[in-house]
Amino acid sequence: MELMNQTYELSALPEIADKLAVLVRHYRVVTFEGEMGAGKTTLIKALCKALGVLEMVSSPTFALVNQYEATNLGSRTRVYHIDLYRLDGEEEALRAGIEDHLYSGDLCLLEWPQRALGIVPENALRVILASPDIEHRHISILSGKN
């Protein structure tokens, strides 16, 4: 089911992140798809701010997983920001312990889920980003299987 489908100016990013923050409260895993430069990490940074993460949010491309504490997420406070870009598949993701995070009950924000789709929960929220031009982004949010 499509929950959002819109193009926005980069200046509207905080508003988009606020809307997404309301949606993610109902999910444990949120996947972020899009080409390199589509704005996945930038949106996750804005989303973490909307969720009350006070720490500096950075890309976990080399660490694979960054952990944050959110003050505006209800009973769950831990947020995992996971980036699978450098992984070669599900087996490598399993060896890295990614599945443990995805099924921990904490909120997981997962970039490049297509690298290990077999371990992504079926009920994950999908965020699909595109960059039609330098000043705009397009976001589609879908509930269900990736």
C-alpha positions as CSV (number, residue, x, y, z in Angstrom):
1,M,0.0,0.0,0.0
2,E,1.3,3.4,-0.9
3,L,1.5,5.8,2.0
4,M,3.2,8.8,0.4
5,N,4.2,9.7,-3.2
6,Q,5.5,13.3,-3.7
7,T,8.3,15.4,-5.1
8,Y,9.7,18.0,-2.7
9,E,12.2,20.8,-2.7
10,L,15.3,20.2,-0.5
11,S,14.2,23.0,1.8
12,A,11.1,20.9,2.7
13,L,13.3,18.1,4.0
14,P,12.4,18.7,7.7
15,E,8.7,18.6,7.0
16,I,9.1,15.3,5.0
17,A,11.2,13.9,7.9
18,D,8.5,14.9,10.4
19,K,5.8,13.0,8.3
20,L,8.1,10.0,8.1
21,A,8.7,10.1,11.8
22,V,5.0,9.6,12.4
23,L,5.0,6.6,10.1
24,V,8.1,4.8,11.4
25,R,6.6,4.5,14.9
26,H,4.5,1.6,13.5
27,Y,7.5,-0.3,12.0
28,R,10.6,-2.0,13.3
29,V,12.5,-1.9,10.0
30,V,12.4,0.9,7.4
31,T,14.3,0.4,4.2
32,F,15.7,3.2,2.1
33,E,16.2,2.6,-1.6
34,G,17.5,4.8,-4.4
35,E,20.5,5.4,-6.6
36,M,23.7,6.8,-5.2
37,G,23.1,10.5,-4.4
38,A,19.3,10.2,-4.2
39,G,19.4,11.4,-0.6
40,K,19.0,8.3,1.6
41,T,21.6,9.3,4.2
42,T,20.4,12.9,4.2
43,L,16.8,11.9,4.8
44,I,17.9,9.5,7.6
45,K,19.8,12.3,9.3
46,A,16.7,14.5,9.1
47,L,14.5,11.6,10.3
48,C,16.8,10.9,13.3
49,K,16.6,14.6,14.3
50,A,12.8,14.4,14.1
51,L,12.9,11.3,16.3
52,G,14.9,13.2,18.9
53,V,18.4,11.8,18.3
54,L,20.8,14.3,19.8
55,E,24.0,12.7,18.6
56,M,25.6,13.5,15.3
57,V,24.2,11.1,12.7
58,S,26.7,10.0,10.0
59,S,26.8,7.4,7.3
60,P,27.7,3.9,8.5
61,T,29.1,2.9,5.1
62,F,32.4,1.6,6.6
63,A,31.1,0.7,10.0
64,L,28.0,-1.0,8.6
65,V,25.9,-0.1,11.7
66,N,25.6,3.1,13.8
67,Q,23.6,3.1,16.9
68,Y,21.7,6.1,18.3
69,E,19.4,6.9,21.1
70,A,16.1,8.6,20.3
71,T,14.2,10.7,22.8
72,N,11.0,11.0,20.7
73,L,10.2,7.4,19.8
74,G,8.0,6.2,22.6
75,S,9.0,3.0,24.4
76,R,11.7,2.2,21.9
77,T,14.7,4.4,22.2
78,R,17.4,2.6,20.2
79,V,17.8,3.3,16.5
80,Y,20.2,1.3,14.3
81,H,21.3,3.0,11.0
82,I,22.5,0.2,8.8
83,D,24.2,0.6,5.4
84,L,24.6,-2.6,3.3
85,Y,26.3,-0.9,0.3
86,R,29.7,-2.6,0.8
87,L,28.2,-6.1,1.3
88,D,28.2,-8.7,-1.4
89,G,25.0,-10.5,-0.3
90,E,22.9,-12.1,2.3
91,E,25.6,-14.4,3.6
92,E,28.0,-11.6,4.3
93,A,25.1,-9.6,6.0
94,L,24.4,-12.7,8.2
95,R,28.1,-13.0,9.1
96,A,28.1,-9.3,10.0
97,G,25.2,-9.8,12.4
98,I,22.8,-7.6,10.5
99,E,19.9,-10.0,11.0
100,D,20.3,-9.6,14.8
101,H,19.6,-5.9,14.5
102,L,16.7,-6.3,12.1
103,Y,14.9,-8.6,14.5
104,S,15.9,-6.9,17.7
105,G,12.7,-5.0,18.1
106,D,14.5,-1.7,17.9
107,L,14.0,0.7,15.0
108,C,16.3,-0.2,12.1
109,L,16.9,2.3,9.2
110,L,18.4,0.2,6.4
111,E,20.1,1.6,3.4
112,W,20.7,-0.6,0.3
113,P,18.3,-3.4,1.4
114,Q,18.5,-5.0,-2.1
115,R,22.0,-6.3,-1.1
116,A,20.3,-8.8,1.3
117,L,16.6,-8.8,0.7
118,G,16.2,-12.3,2.1
119,I,16.8,-11.2,5.6
120,V,14.6,-8.1,5.5
121,P,11.3,-8.6,7.4
122,E,8.3,-8.8,5.1
123,N,6.5,-6.0,7.0
124,A,9.3,-3.4,6.6
125,L,8.3,0.1,5.5
126,R,9.9,0.9,2.1
127,V,11.1,4.4,1.4
128,I,12.1,4.9,-2.3
129,L,14.0,8.0,-3.2
130,A,14.9,9.6,-6.5
131,S,16.7,12.8,-7.5
132,P,15.0,14.3,-10.5
133,D,17.2,17.3,-10.4
134,I,19.6,19.1,-8.0
135,E,16.9,21.0,-6.1
136,H,14.3,18.3,-5.8
137,R,13.8,14.8,-4.4
138,H,11.0,12.3,-5.0
139,I,9.8,10.1,-2.2
140,S,7.5,7.1,-2.3
141,I,6.6,5.3,0.9
142,L,5.1,1.8,0.7
143,S,4.1,-0.7,3.4
144,G,4.8,-4.3,3.0
145,K,7.4,-6.6,1.3
146,N,10.5,-5.1,-0.2
